[in-house]
Amino acid sequence: MESSSYEFLRGTLKTIVLKLLAEQGRMYGYQITQSVKERTGGEILLTFGALYPVLHKLEQEGMLVTESEEVEGRLRKYYSVTPLGSQTADEKVSEFERFVGLMRILLQSPPDVALGQ
């Protein structure tokens, strides 16, 4: 993904993470990055440096809970949404869809009629 696209991604990371976890139930960090990569055909690559601070912030805000499990001799941390996180995911997706719709309107070529005349 181009660095200019990262600005758009940064503002939507919470929405992406909450939506994925609300759909999938529980995931660990690598699963989240791979799911984003697969769903976008490799166009969006989430780095751990971007993902983990968001996961920790969402956990502090009460939107996620974590559960550690030993897998192949290593501890793996799974993330799940809380009821608050699930509700917030729905709200954030709706807000984002509305924003995208407004951006489409703003970016369309203006009509030939001059405004305000």
CORVENZI-V968365 format. One record per run of one state. SS is the DSSP state (H for helix, E for strand, L for the rest). FROM is the first residue (numbers start at 1). LEN is the number of residues. If there is no record, write none. Layout:
SS&FROM&LEN, SS&FROM&LEN
//
This chain:
L&1&2, H&3&8, L&11&2, H&13&12, L&25&1, E&26&3, H&29&11, L&40&8, H&48&13, L&61&3, E&64&8, L&72&2, E&74&8, L&82&1, H&83&25, L&108&10
//
